[in-house]
Every structure is written in structure tokens, then in C-alpha cells.
Amino acid sequence: QVQLEESGGGLVQAGGSLRLSCAASGRTFSSYTMGWFRQAPGKEREFVAAISGSGTHTLYADSVKGRFTISRDNAKNSVYLQMNSLKPEDTAVYYCAAGLAFSGYSQHYLYWGQGTQVTVSS
């Protein structure tokens, strides 16, 4: 069983930056692909970024390429999302997730955090 907890959300002006963190339990953290997803009010949950267990491979949604960076520190059982050049359309609840496939599909992720709110003002 894997437990995940996000932190680092908040209110930021357009063009600003924010760094989200996700702390995971368990000794097998490095075996999991980690992903970030987000959900805005009235919208479906959408894929943001993923990183392989070793950290060698990353995957990004087109909407965030060049602005967001996913990273992980397996020694700390943590994954991060650095968000730069934020836009109002980035406003959403952001969730971290753990899965066994390197994928942007939410159904491939087994464990989810509770989410952290990111609000970008114009």
C-alpha cells in the first residue's frame, strides 16, 4: 500500500512560479511511475506529467511543455512539480499518483493523494 500527500499549492499571479511536492510512504517507491494530474471545477481530471521509477524518462501534456518540470528524489520518497510561467488556465486541484506503467492515462495509476489547490490570478 502506498500513501501520498501533496503540498505546496497556493495563490499566485499569472507569470509566477510554484513548486508542488508529493511525499510517499513505502520502501518500494522507486519501483513506481509517478504522475501529476489536475482537475478544474466542472472539468474532467487531466494528465499533467509523469516520471519513470528511475527518473530517466519524463512525459508532459502539451499544455505544460516548456513550463512545468517533474522530478523525483527516491532517497526522500518524493516527487516534485516545478511550475513556471503560470497561467489562469492552470488553476486546478493538483493530484500526485503512483502506478506501475509509464503512462499519461489515469486508469494506469493505483494510488492517489488528496490534492492541493493551485490558483493563478490574472
C-alpha positions in Angstrom: 0.0 0.0 0.0 1.2 3.5 -1.0 0.1 6.7 0.7 0.7 10.0 -1.0 0.4 13.6 0.3 0.7 16.7 -1.8 1.8 20.1 -0.6 2.9 23.5 -2.0 -0.3 24.7 -3.6 -1.4 28.3 -3.2 -2.3 31.5 -4.9 0.0 33.1 -7.4 -0.3 35.8 -10.1 -0.1 34.9 -13.8 3.5 34.6 -14.8 4.6 33.4 -11.4 6.0 30.1 -10.2 5.1 27.4 -7.7 6.7 24.1 -6.7 4.5 21.2 -5.6 5.7 18.3 -3.6 4.4 14.9 -3.0 5.6 12.7 -0.2 5.1 8.9 -0.4 5.2 6.1 2.0 6.7 2.7 1.5 10.1 1.2 0.7 9.3 0.4 -2.9 8.8 4.0 -4.0 11.5 3.7 -6.8 9.5 0.9 -8.5 6.6 3.2 -9.3 6.0 5.6 -12.1 4.8 8.9 -10.5 2.4 11.2 -12.2 0.8 14.6 -11.7 -2.8 15.2 -12.7 -5.1 18.2 -12.3 -8.8 18.9 -12.2 -10.6 22.2 -12.6 -14.2 22.8 -11.5 -16.6 21.3 -13.9 -13.8 19.6 -15.9 -12.5 16.1 -16.1 -9.2 15.2 -14.5 -6.4 15.6 -16.9 -2.8 14.4 -17.2 0.0 16.8 -16.5 3.3 15.0 -16.2 4.8 11.6 -15.4 8.3 10.3 -14.5 9.6 6.8 -14.5 10.8 5.0 -11.4 14.4 5.7 -12.1 13.7 9.3 -13.1 15.2 8.6 -16.5 12.1 9.3 -18.6 9.5 12.0 -18.4 6.2 12.7 -20.1 4.3 16.0 -20.3 1.0 17.2 -21.6 1.3 19.6 -24.5 -0.4 22.4 -22.4 2.5 22.4 -19.9 5.6 21.5 -22.0 8.3 24.1 -21.6 6.7 25.5 -18.4 6.5 22.6 -16.0 9.2 20.2 -14.8 8.6 16.9 -13.0 11.4 15.4 -10.9 11.8 12.9 -8.1 14.2 12.1 -5.2 13.9 8.4 -4.4 16.1 8.7 -1.3 13.4 11.1 0.1 10.4 9.2 -1.4 9.3 12.4 -3.0 8.2 13.7 -6.4 8.0 17.4 -7.4 6.4 19.6 -10.0 8.1 22.9 -10.7 5.5 25.2 -12.4 6.8 28.3 -14.1 5.1 30.9 -16.3 1.7 30.0 -14.7 -1.5 30.9 -16.5 -5.0 31.3 -15.2 -6.0 28.2 -17.0 -3.5 26.2 -14.8 -5.9 26.8 -11.9 -7.0 23.4 -10.6 -6.6 20.9 -7.8 -3.4 19.1 -8.5 -3.0 15.4 -7.6 0.0 13.1 -7.4 -0.4 9.5 -8.3 1.6 6.2 -8.3 1.4 3.5 -10.9 3.1 0.5 -12.5 3.0 1.8 -16.1 4.8 4.8 -17.5 1.7 6.4 -18.9 -0.5 9.5 -19.1 -3.7 7.5 -18.6 -5.2 8.0 -15.2 -6.5 4.4 -15.1 -2.9 3.1 -15.0 -2.4 4.8 -11.6 -3.2 2.8 -8.5 -2.7 5.3 -5.6 -3.7 8.9 -5.4 -3.0 11.8 -3.0 -5.8 14.1 -1.6 -4.8 17.0 -3.9 -3.6 20.5 -3.4 -5.2 23.7 -4.7 -3.4 25.9 -7.2 -5.0 29.2 -8.1 -3.5 31.6 -10.7 -4.9 35.1 -10.8 -4.9 37.2 -14.0 
